[in-house]
Amino acid sequence: MLLNLEHLGLAVRDLPAATALYTRLLGQAPYKTEHVPSEAVDTVFFRVGGSKIELLAGTNAESAISKFLEKKTEGLHHVAFEVEDIEVEMARLRAEGFILLNDAPKRGADNKLICFVHPKSAGGVLVELCQSIKTEPTE
């Protein structure tokens, strides 16, 4: 079950410039920056109400974000929804005929497990499913 809108992912060419722009636009500094080697991206997160804005910049020409920006302009890259159980939700979506870009969840930014739904099966929108990774308390 989709719980809520987790974040909007925005593809940008110049992460420092975009970070400065969104800091001014939102009137607040980002709460987190993170390098995600598995996706070859650097990310910056801003809180907006109960949701977030994620700025994404590719770290090499082979990253999905760099390839996206070769074909399209900067802007909306994906819509992410929080789910309680990503594997259950992936199975449900497959059964509904959606095409998933991942066979299994993988680690993403902001301490999440993630999976993407192909835009061809989601009305032209890249959809990300996110599940928070539960951390064990330290003693």
C-alpha positions, -999 to 999 in steps of 0.1 A, spaced: 0 0 0 13 35 -9 15 55 23 23 90 11 43 111 -13 79 106 -1 97 130 -24 99 146 -59 132 139 -76 146 168 -97 174 162 -122 200 190 -123 232 197 -142 249 219 -116 242 207 -81 258 236 -62 238 261 -83 206 242 -79 211 239 -42 216 276 -39 185 282 -59 163 259 -39 177 272 -6 165 307 -17 132 294 -31 123 273 0 138 297 25 158 269 42 191 250 38 190 213 28 190 188 56 211 162 39 236 157 11 246 122 0 267 104 -27 250 72 -39 277 52 -57 252 25 -69 233 51 -89 263 73 -97 245 104 -83 250 131 -57 218 141 -39 206 170 -18 174 168 2 151 196 14 121 191 37 89 206 24 60 200 48 56 163 52 75 156 20 109 162 4 126 176 -27 156 156 -39 180 173 -62 200 147 -83 232 152 -103 250 125 -122 286 118 -112 295 103 -146 282 102 -181 268 67 -176 245 75 -147 208 75 -153 205 112 -144 233 121 -169 215 101 -196 182 117 -187 197 152 -190 211 143 -224 176 139 -237 155 163 -215 158 195 -197 164 199 -160 134 193 -138 111 166 -127 128 132 -129 106 110 -107 78 108 -81 85 87 -51 60 71 -28 67 56 6 56 20 11 54 -1 42 67 -33 26 85 -28 -7 86 -64 -17 48 -68 -12 42 -37 -32 65 -48 -60 46 -81 -62 12 -63 -62 24 -39 -90 37 -68 -111 4 -86 -107 -13 -54 -119 8 -54 -151 33 -27 -142 69 -31 -155 95 -28 -127 130 -17 -135 144 -37 -106 140 -74 -98 146 -68 -61 148 -37 -39 182 -20 -37 197 6 -13 191 42 -23 197 76 -7 183 87 26 184 53 43 158 38 19 153 6 -1 141 16 -35 125 2 -67 114 20 -99 84 15 -120 90 19 -158 74 51 -172 60 32 -201 36 14 -177 30 44 -154 15 70 -177 49 84 -187 61 91 -152 91 73 -135 77 62 -101 100 52 -72 89 31 -43 107 38 -10 108 19 22 128 31 52 155 8 63 149 0 99 181 4 120 187 -18 150 192 2 182 228 3 194 235 -7 230 
